[in-house]
Structure formats: structure tokens, C-alpha cells
Amino acid sequence: MTAILTILFMAAIALPQMWYYAALGKRMSEEEKKAGRDLTYELNPFTGGRDL
């Protein structure tokens, strides 16, 4: 019983984190397609600020 609760607790922690990073990656991909360039080294890719 304890093992099942531990697995459920770990899933409750891990699944939202995986969802967040997948959504962030999808958003960045869409922003890069819209901008037509790689936004890897941008300071804030959502506003277009450049890292000096």
C-alpha cells in the first residue's frame, strides 16, 4: 500500500513538470517559426530583447 501511494505521489509531482516543459517547448517552437530565426540566445524571446 505504501509503495502505491509513493508512486502516485511521485507521479503527481512529475507529470505537471513534464507537461510544463512540453508546453514551453511547443511555445518556443511556434515563436521561432513566427520570427523566422533561432531565439536560443535571446534575453526574452517573447518580447524580442537581445542578450548583449
KOLDO-381845 format. One record per atom (N, C-alpha, C): x, y, z; atom name; residue in one letter; residue number from 1. Coordinates in pm, whole numbers, padded with zeros to 5 digits, always signed. Last residue first. Example, Ala and Ser with C-alpha at 12.3 -4.5 7.8 and 13.67 -1.06 7.14 Angstrom:
residues 2
+01285  -00225  +00708  N  s  2
+01367  -00106  +00714  CA  s  2
+01290  +00003  +00787  C  s  2
+01319  -00569  +00780  N  a  1
+01230  -00450  +00780  CA  a  1
+01320  -00330  +00780  C  a  1
END
This chain:
residues 52
+02310  +04101  -02459  N  l  52
+02431  +04169  -02507  CA  l  52
+02551  +04101  -02458  C  l  52
+02025  +03957  -02580  N  d  51
+02126  +03943  -02477  CA  d  51
+02256  +04005  -02530  C  d  51
+01736  +04143  -02681  N  r  50
+01859  +04070  -02712  CA  r  50
+01953  +04068  -02592  C  r  50
+01383  +04104  -02683  N  g  49
+01502  +04166  -02626  CA  g  49
+01624  +04081  -02651  C  g  49
+01142  +03997  -02769  N  g  48
+01243  +04029  -02871  CA  g  48
+01367  +04096  -02816  C  g  48
+00954  +03899  -02606  N  t  47
+00945  +04042  -02634  CA  t  47
+01050  +04086  -02736  C  t  47
+01009  +03632  -02594  N  f  46
+00871  +03669  -02615  CA  f  46
+00853  +03818  -02642  C  f  46
+01280  +03600  -02535  N  p  45
+01234  +03572  -02671  CA  p  45
+01090  +03613  -02697  C  p  45
+01491  +03779  -02375  N  n  44
+01349  +03749  -02354  CA  n  44
+01288  +03725  -02491  C  n  44
+01748  +03734  -02478  N  l  43
+01728  +03759  -02336  CA  l  43
+01584  +03727  -02298  C  l  43
+01830  +03477  -02709  N  e  42
+01756  +03599  -02679  CA  e  42
+01741  +03613  -02528  C  e  42
+01946  +03247  -02800  N  y  41
+02027  +03338  -02719  CA  y  41
+01960  +03472  -02695  C  y  41
+01736  +03114  -02944  N  t  40
+01806  +03050  -02833  CA  t  40
+01877  +03150  -02743  C  t  40
+01577  +03166  -03160  N  l  39
+01566  +03257  -03045  CA  l  39
+01641  +03204  -02923  C  l  39
+01631  +03166  -03502  N  d  38
+01655  +03094  -03378  CA  d  38
+01655  +03193  -03262  C  d  38
+01361  +03290  -03712  N  r  37
+01501  +03279  -03669  CA  r  37
+01509  +03203  -03538  C  r  37
+01098  +03356  -03760  N  g  36
+01182  +03316  -03873  CA  g  36
+01329  +03306  -03839  C  g  36
+00898  +03418  -03586  N  a  35
+01007  +03514  -03600  CA  a  35
+01097  +03482  -03720  C  a  35
+00740  +03188  -03612  N  k  34
+00682  +03318  -03641  CA  k  34
+00791  +03423  -03665  C  k  34
+00921  +02992  -03531  N  k  33
+00865  +02987  -03666  CA  k  33
+00808  +03122  -03706  C  k  33
+00962  +03077  -03268  N  e  32
+01074  +03076  -03361  CA  e  32
+01025  +03069  -03505  C  e  32
+00705  +03038  -03159  N  e  31
+00762  +03173  -03163  CA  e  31
+00878  +03180  -03262  C  e  31
+00681  +02758  -03182  N  e  30
+00589  +02845  -03254  CA  e  30
+00645  +02987  -03267  C  e  30
+00888  +02683  -03005  N  s  29
+00891  +02641  -03144  CA  s  29
+00801  +02730  -03230  C  s  29
+00793  +02787  -02764  N  m  28
+00916  +02841  -02822  CA  m  28
+00926  +02805  -02970  C  m  28
+00565  +02625  -02728  N  r  27
+00551  +02770  -02742  CA  r  27
+00674  +02832  -02806  C  r  27
+00683  +02374  -02700  N  k  26
+00590  +02398  -02810  CA  k  26
+00575  +02548  -02835  C  k  26
+00829  +02416  -02465  N  g  25
+00898  +02383  -02590  CA  g  25
+00810  +02408  -02711  C  g  25
+00617  +02459  -02287  N  l  24
+00715  +02565  -02310  CA  l  24
+00790  +02540  -02440  C  l  24
+00493  +02209  -02292  N  a  23
+00419  +02327  -02338  CA  a  23
+00514  +02443  -02368  C  a  23
+00698  +02054  -02182  N  a  22
+00649  +02024  -02316  CA  a  22
+00575  +02145  -02373  C  a  22
+00719  +02170  -01928  N  y  21
+00832  +02179  -02020  CA  y  21
+00793  +02146  -02163  C  y  21
+00459  +02106  -01824  N  y  20
+00507  +02244  -01833  CA  y  20
+00619  +02257  -01935  C  y  20
+00456  +01826  -01827  N  w  19
+00357  +01900  -01906  CA  w  19
+00405  +02044  -01928  C  w  19
+00655  +01774  -01639  N  m  18
+00674  +01730  -01778  CA  m  18
+00579  +01806  -01870  C  m  18
+00528  +01882  -01413  N  q  17
+00655  +01936  -01459  CA  q  17
+00681  +01899  -01604  C  q  17
+00300  +01716  -01385  N  p  16
+00285  +01860  -01416  CA  p  16
+00415  +01925  -01465  C  p  16
+00440  +01462  -01333  N  l  15
+00357  +01485  -01452  CA  l  15
+00333  +01633  -01482  C  l  15
+00575  +01474  -01080  N  a  14
+00648  +01469  -01207  CA  a  14
+00563  +01507  -01328  C  a  14
+00382  +01477  -00873  N  i  13
+00486  +01580  -00879  CA  i  13
+00546  +01587  -01019  C  i  13
+00225  +01260  -00920  N  a  12
+00158  +01389  -00901  CA  a  12
+00258  +01504  -00906  C  a  12
+00418  +01060  -00918  N  a  11
+00352  +01094  -01045  CA  a  11
+00284  +01230  -01035  C  a  11
+00474  +01055  -00645  N  m  10
+00580  +01092  -00739  CA  m  10
+00522  +01131  -00875  C  m  10
+00223  +00967  -00550  N  f  9
+00277  +01097  -00509  CA  f  9
+00384  +01145  -00606  C  f  9
+00210  +00713  -00667  N  l  8
+00110  +00814  -00701  CA  l  8
+00157  +00955  -00664  C  l  8
+00429  +00592  -00539  N  i  7
+00427  +00606  -00684  CA  i  7
+00327  +00712  -00727  C  i  7
+00338  +00602  -00272  N  t  6
+00463  +00669  -00310  CA  t  6
+00467  +00692  -00461  C  t  6
+00112  +00441  -00286  N  l  5
+00098  +00583  -00251  CA  l  5
+00222  +00663  -00290  C  l  5
+00236  +00198  -00346  N  i  4
+00140  +00256  -00440  CA  i  4
+00122  +00405  -00413  C  i  4
+00388  +00157  -00117  N  a  3
+00455  +00170  -00247  CA  a  3
+00362  +00236  -00349  C  a  3
+00192  +00125  +00078  N  t  2
+00281  +00240  +00086  CA  t  2
+00350  +00264  -00048  C  t  2
+00082  -00120  +00000  N  m  1
+00000  +00000  +00000  CA  m  1
+00086  +00126  +00000  C  m  1
END
